[in-house]
Amino acid sequence: MPSIRRIRTSIVNRLAERRAHRRLSEELAAFRTAAERTELDLMLGRHTAEQTREIEAILAQQDAGRRNHATVQSGVGGFRA
């Protein structure tokens, strides 16, 4: 059975990871224009897929959210914002 100290440490570590992930997501959201994304892609290209996995996942999620928002805003599919 895990000790209280281990459980607390686990919770604190998880909260720190979530905070760092949220901060990274916010920083990556600033790369909006095609030129900014190209520059970011060039920087990421200097690293391995393993090193950039979290960043690529965040960018894919943000891109999907932007596409979805644009679709809803344009009324495609019968939706209207």
C-alpha contacts under 8 A as a table, 3 or more apart, distances in Angstrom:
res1	aa1	res2	aa2	distance
2	P	6	R	6.32
2	P	7	I	6.73
3	S	6	R	5.29
3	S	7	I	6.36
4	I	7	I	5.05
4	I	8	R	6.09
5	R	8	R	5.12
5	R	9	T	6.09
6	R	9	T	5.03
6	R	10	S	6.04
7	I	10	S	5.04
7	I	11	I	6.21
8	R	11	I	5.09
8	R	12	V	6.09
9	T	12	V	5.11
9	T	13	N	6.04
10	S	13	N	5.14
10	S	14	R	6.11
11	I	14	R	5.09
11	I	15	L	6.14
12	V	15	L	5.16
12	V	16	A	6.21
13	N	16	A	5.09
13	N	17	E	6.19
14	R	17	E	5.04
14	R	18	R	6.20
15	L	18	R	5.10
15	L	19	R	6.13
16	A	19	R	5.08
16	A	20	A	6.14
17	E	20	A	5.13
17	E	21	H	6.07
18	R	21	H	5.02
18	R	22	R	6.07
19	R	22	R	5.13
19	R	23	R	6.16
20	A	23	R	5.07
20	A	24	L	6.12
21	H	24	L	5.10
21	H	25	S	6.12
22	R	25	S	5.03
22	R	26	E	6.23
23	R	26	E	5.12
23	R	27	E	6.26
24	L	27	E	5.08
24	L	28	L	6.11
24	L	55	I	7.95
25	S	28	L	5.15
25	S	29	A	6.10
25	S	58	I	6.32
26	E	29	A	5.13
26	E	30	A	6.96
27	E	30	A	5.62
27	E	31	F	7.81
28	L	31	F	5.66
28	L	58	I	7.91
28	L	59	L	7.16
29	A	32	R	6.62
29	A	59	L	7.94
29	A	62	Q	7.27
31	F	36	E	5.22
31	F	37	R	5.64
31	F	40	L	7.55
32	R	36	E	6.34
32	R	37	R	6.52
33	T	36	E	5.17
33	T	37	R	6.18
34	A	37	R	5.13
34	A	38	T	6.03
35	A	38	T	5.05
35	A	39	E	6.20
36	E	39	E	5.10
36	E	40	L	6.19
37	R	40	L	4.93
37	R	41	D	5.98
38	T	41	D	5.01
38	T	42	L	6.18
39	E	42	L	5.13
39	E	43	M	6.37
40	L	43	M	5.07
40	L	44	L	6.15
41	D	44	L	5.01
41	D	45	G	5.98
42	L	45	G	5.02
42	L	46	R	6.92
43	M	46	R	5.66
43	M	47	H	7.69
44	L	47	H	5.59
44	L	52	T	6.60
45	G	48	T	7.41
47	H	51	Q	6.16
47	H	52	T	6.72
48	T	51	Q	5.19
48	T	52	T	6.43
49	A	52	T	5.18
49	A	53	R	5.67
50	E	53	R	5.25
51	Q	54	E	7.77
52	T	55	I	5.27
52	T	56	E	6.01
53	R	56	E	5.21
53	R	57	A	6.16
54	E	57	A	5.13
54	E	58	I	6.25
55	I	58	I	5.14
55	I	59	L	6.14
56	E	59	L	5.07
56	E	60	A	6.07
57	A	60	A	5.15
57	A	61	Q	6.21
58	I	61	Q	5.12
58	I	62	Q	6.15
59	L	62	Q	5.03
59	L	63	D	6.02
60	A	63	D	5.07
60	A	64	A	6.13
61	Q	64	A	5.16
61	Q	65	G	6.21
62	Q	65	G	5.03
62	Q	66	R	6.19
63	D	66	R	5.09
63	D	67	R	6.12
64	A	67	R	5.09
64	A	68	N	6.06
65	G	68	N	5.09
65	G	69	H	6.04
66	R	69	H	5.01
66	R	70	A	6.04
67	R	70	A	5.07
67	R	71	T	6.11
68	N	71	T	5.08
68	N	72	V	6.21
69	H	72	V	5.19
69	H	73	Q	6.03
70	A	73	Q	5.03
70	A	74	S	6.07
71	T	74	S	5.25
71	T	75	G	6.27
71	T	76	V	5.45
71	T	77	G	7.84
72	V	75	G	5.21
72	V	76	V	6.30
72	V	77	G	7.95
72	V	79	F	5.63
72	V	80	R	5.88
72	V	81	A	6.01
73	Q	76	V	7.88
73	Q	79	F	7.90
73	Q	80	R	6.24
73	Q	81	A	5.40
74	S	80	R	7.09
75	G	78	G	5.72
75	G	79	F	4.76
75	G	80	R	4.57
75	G	81	A	7.17
76	V	79	F	6.08
76	V	80	R	7.79
